[in-house]
Amino acid sequence: MKTGIPNQEHHAVVGAGLVGSLLGLMLAQRGYKVTIYDRRADPRKGKAIEGRSINLALSDRGWRALEKAGLAEKVREIALPIKGRRMHDHSGNETFQAYGVGNQCIYSVSRSGLNLILVTAAEEHPSLEVKFDFISTGYTIEDQDGMSGVTLNFKNRPDILHDRIFGADGAFSAIRGKMTRTNRFDFSQQYLPHGYKEIFMSANSQGGFRISEDGLHIWPRGNFMLMALPNPGGTFTCTLFAPFEGEESFDNIKSNGDVMAFFERHFPDTIQHLPNLIDDWNSNPVSSLCTVKCHPWNIKSRVVIIGDAAHAMVPFFGQGMNSGFEDCTILSSLIDESKPNSEAEWHSLLDKYTRVRKPAGDAILDLALHNYIVMRDKTGDPDYLIQKRIEARIAAHHPDRWKPLYSLVTFSHIPYADAWSRGEIQQAVMNEIMASNDISENWEKDEIIAQAIKLLDAFESGTDTIDRPLPLLSTDV
Ligand SMILES: Cc1cc2nc3c(=O)[nH]c(=O)nc-3n(C[C@H](O)[C@H](O)[C@H](O)COP(=O)(O)OP(=O)(O)OC[C@H]3O[C@@H](n4cnc5c(N)ncnc54)[C@H](O)[C@@H]3O)c2cc1C
C-alpha cells in the first residue's frame, strides 16, 4: 500500500447509502482509487432499497454537494418542488406557510431513486468499485511492523488493507463502534420517546394527487403529528410521529378499531384519502428515532466518519441527508485546498474536518430537536402563525437584516451553529414583540417592523435588555 500520490492511495468507504456513495464518487473524482462496501445486497438486482422513509426533503446544502459531484441535473429529474407547509387543524381548515421567498422551495425525492442515481454514478467512475454483501465489523490500524494502512474487517470474509477508511455506515455505524474503544473518544446516543410509522396515500382515481402537491402537509396535535410529503406520480408518504407509550400512543393502538378511532378522533379529514390505512398500519413497523453525538470524527489520518455515522439526528428539520452531503462538500474542499501528500498532511486535514464539522453537527442535531417541538406543538398555534407572518414582513422589508431560522438552515450555506445563534437572537426579539397585548390586531402595522429592527439593533450593539433564550440542548425534549 503506497500513500502520498492520490491515484496510488486506495480508500475504503463503508456504506453505499446516500452519503457513502456520494463521498466515494467525490474521492474518485479527486484521483483516488476507491472501494465502497455495503452490507446490503445490490439494490439493482432485487427489491428497491429497503429501510427508512420512502421520500426525503432535499434542500440547498444537499444540492450544492450534488452540483459539486456533477449529479444535480440527474437528481432534478426525480425531484418534486415543495413550496411550504400546509397545516391542517382539528376542524379540517388548512393554512399555508411558504418556506421561503420567491422561488425558494425544498424538493421531495425518493430515497431509493436518489440512492440508485448515486450508486450508479459512483460505479461508472473507472477508479471506483462498489461491493455489496460486505458487512464490516470494524478496523485495525496497521502502523507498525513495516505495515502501513488500516485493515477493514468483515464478517465471514478476509480482511482488506486500505490507506484510509471513511465510515458512512449510518446511525449504528460499525466503524464508529470501533472508534468508541479509542482512548478519550466521546459518544452519546439518545432515543426519542416518540417513534414513527409510515402510511401510503395512493393517487386518486384519475392518477392525480388527493391533496395539494406543493406542500408538506402537517396535522399538528400537540404531543403527536401526522405529516405527508408528495411523491412524483400522485402519491404521498404519510408519517405518524407519536409517543411509544402513554394515553395517545402506539402502545395504546392495539386493534383495527383502535386505529380507525384514533384517526377519526384526530385526523378525520385524512381517512377518505387513506384507503389502505389498516393494511399499512398492520404491515409497517413503528420505527424509533435517535440522536448520536460523538467526538472526534477521525482517528489520526486513518479513519474518519461522515453523515449519520458521525451525527445521527431526528428528522424534523429535513437536514440529516443534507448535512451529510454538506460534510462531503467540506471534506472534498479540504482535499482540494491542501492536496494531502503524506500521513501528516492527511492527519491535519482530517483534524480540521472534525474541527469544522463537529460544531455544525451538534448545532443541526439540536435544531432538529427544536423543530420537532415547533412542528408538533407550534405550527397549529394561532400566535405562532402571527409570529411567522410578522417575521415574513420584517424579512421582506429588511432582507439584509432578518432571515427566518428555517431559511438560514434550509436556503443558506452559513454554518449551522451560526444559523442557530442568529435564530436565537431573532427569537428573543420576537418574544418581546409577541408579548405586546394587542399584537393579534396590530401585527400588520409598519411600526411593528420598526420596533423589531430597533430591538435587533440594540441586541447587536450590546445595549439590549432582552432575555436571551437558553440554547436548547438535546436533553430538552
Ligand atoms: C423518517 C425519516 C425521515 C427523514 N427525512 C429526511 C429528510 O427529509 N431530509 C434529510 O436530509 N434527511 C432525512 N432523514 C435523514 C436521512 O435519512 C439520513 O440522514 C441519511 O440517510 C444518512 O445517510 P447515510 O448515508 O449517512 O446513512 P444511511 O442512509 O443509513 O446509509 C448507511 C449505509 O451503510 C450501510 N451499512 C451499515 N452498516 C454497515 C456495515 N457494518 N458494513 C457495511 N455497510 C453497512 C447500510 O446498508 C447503508 O447502505 C430522515 C430520516 C428518517 C428516519
The ligand as an SDF file (V2000), in Angstrom:
LIG
                    3D

 53 58  0  0  0  0  0  0  0  0999 V2000
  -38.2560    9.1420    8.9730 C   0  0  0  0  0  0  0  0  0  0  0  0
  -37.0350    9.8280    8.4520 C   0  0  0  0  0  0  0  0  0  0  0  0
  -37.1810   10.9050    7.5870 C   0  0  0  0  0  0  0  0  0  0  0  0
  -36.0580   11.5660    7.1140 C   0  0  0  0  0  0  0  0  0  0  0  0
  -36.2340   12.6570    6.3000 N   0  0  0  0  0  0  0  0  0  0  0  0
  -35.1650   13.3540    5.8740 C   0  0  0  0  0  0  0  0  0  0  0  0
  -35.3270   14.4770    5.0140 C   0  0  0  0  0  0  0  0  0  0  0  0
  -36.4400   14.8390    4.6490 O   0  0  0  0  0  0  0  0  0  0  0  0
  -34.2150   15.1540    4.6140 N   0  0  0  0  0  0  0  0  0  0  0  0
  -32.9660   14.8030    5.0180 C   0  0  0  0  0  0  0  0  0  0  0  0
  -31.9860   15.4750    4.6430 O   0  0  0  0  0  0  0  0  0  0  0  0
  -32.7760   13.7260    5.8280 N   0  0  0  0  0  0  0  0  0  0  0  0
  -33.8320   12.9970    6.2460 C   0  0  0  0  0  0  0  0  0  0  0  0
  -33.6610   11.9130    7.0360 N   0  0  0  0  0  0  0  0  0  0  0  0
  -32.2910   11.5380    7.4590 C   0  0  0  0  0  0  0  0  0  0  0  0
  -31.6000   10.7260    6.3800 C   0  0  0  0  0  0  0  0  0  0  0  0
  -32.3520    9.5590    6.1130 O   0  0  0  0  0  0  0  0  0  0  0  0
  -30.2060   10.3180    6.8570 C   0  0  0  0  0  0  0  0  0  0  0  0
  -29.5440   11.4290    7.3920 O   0  0  0  0  0  0  0  0  0  0  0  0
  -29.4000    9.7600    5.7000 C   0  0  0  0  0  0  0  0  0  0  0  0
  -29.9860    8.5850    5.2280 O   0  0  0  0  0  0  0  0  0  0  0  0
  -27.9710    9.4720    6.1680 C   0  0  0  0  0  0  0  0  0  0  0  0
  -27.2660    8.8930    5.1330 O   0  0  0  0  0  0  0  0  0  0  0  0
  -26.0110    7.9720    5.4530 P   0  0  0  0  0  0  0  0  0  0  0  0
  -25.5090    7.5380    4.1210 O   0  0  0  0  0  0  0  0  0  0  0  0
  -25.1000    8.6670    6.3920 O   0  0  0  0  0  0  0  0  0  0  0  0
  -26.6010    6.7310    6.2530 O   0  0  0  0  0  0  0  0  0  0  0  0
  -27.6060    5.6120    5.7370 P   0  0  0  0  0  0  0  0  0  0  0  0
  -28.5790    6.1900    4.7770 O   0  0  0  0  0  0  0  0  0  0  0  0
  -28.1130    4.9370    6.9570 O   0  0  0  0  0  0  0  0  0  0  0  0
  -26.6850    4.5920    4.9340 O   0  0  0  0  0  0  0  0  0  0  0  0
  -25.7640    3.7570    5.6100 C   0  0  0  0  0  0  0  0  0  0  0  0
  -25.3390    2.6500    4.6730 C   0  0  0  0  0  0  0  0  0  0  0  0
  -24.3430    1.8780    5.3420 O   0  0  0  0  0  0  0  0  0  0  0  0
  -24.6400    0.5040    5.1900 C   0  0  0  0  0  0  0  0  0  0  0  0
  -24.0800   -0.1760    6.3670 N   0  0  0  0  0  0  0  0  0  0  0  0
  -24.4870   -0.0750    7.6520 C   0  0  0  0  0  0  0  0  0  0  0  0
  -23.7140   -0.8290    8.4510 N   0  0  0  0  0  0  0  0  0  0  0  0
  -22.8030   -1.4220    7.6520 C   0  0  0  0  0  0  0  0  0  0  0  0
  -21.7300   -2.3260    7.8950 C   0  0  0  0  0  0  0  0  0  0  0  0
  -21.4570   -2.7570    9.1290 N   0  0  0  0  0  0  0  0  0  0  0  0
  -20.9860   -2.7370    6.8510 N   0  0  0  0  0  0  0  0  0  0  0  0
  -21.2510   -2.3090    5.5930 C   0  0  0  0  0  0  0  0  0  0  0  0
  -22.2630   -1.4550    5.3050 N   0  0  0  0  0  0  0  0  0  0  0  0
  -23.0240   -1.0110    6.3240 C   0  0  0  0  0  0  0  0  0  0  0  0
  -26.1560    0.4230    5.1140 C   0  0  0  0  0  0  0  0  0  0  0  0
  -26.5810   -0.7470    4.4380 O   0  0  0  0  0  0  0  0  0  0  0  0
  -26.4850    1.6890    4.3190 C   0  0  0  0  0  0  0  0  0  0  0  0
  -26.4860    1.4710    2.9310 O   0  0  0  0  0  0  0  0  0  0  0  0
  -34.7600   11.1810    7.5080 C   0  0  0  0  0  0  0  0  0  0  0  0
  -34.6110   10.0920    8.3720 C   0  0  0  0  0  0  0  0  0  0  0  0
  -35.7280    9.4270    8.8350 C   0  0  0  0  0  0  0  0  0  0  0  0
  -35.5430    8.2830    9.7790 C   0  0  0  0  0  0  0  0  0  0  0  0
  1  2  1  0
  2  3  1  0
  2 52  2  0
  3  4  2  0
  4  5  1  0
  4 50  1  0
  5  6  2  0
  6  7  1  0
  6 13  1  0
  7  8  2  0
  7  9  1  0
  9 10  1  0
 10 11  2  0
 10 12  1  0
 12 13  2  0
 13 14  1  0
 14 15  1  0
 14 50  1  0
 15 16  1  0
 16 17  1  0
 16 18  1  0
 18 19  1  0
 18 20  1  0
 20 21  1  0
 20 22  1  0
 22 23  1  0
 23 24  1  0
 24 25  2  0
 24 26  1  0
 24 27  1  0
 27 28  1  0
 28 29  2  0
 28 30  1  0
 28 31  1  0
 31 32  1  0
 32 33  1  0
 33 34  1  0
 33 48  1  0
 34 35  1  0
 35 36  1  0
 35 46  1  0
 36 37  1  0
 36 45  1  0
 37 38  2  0
 38 39  1  0
 39 40  1  0
 39 45  2  0
 40 41  1  0
 40 42  2  0
 42 43  1  0
 43 44  2  0
 44 45  1  0
 46 47  1  0
 46 48  1  0
 48 49  1  0
 50 51  2  0
 51 52  1  0
 52 53  1  0
M  END
$$$$
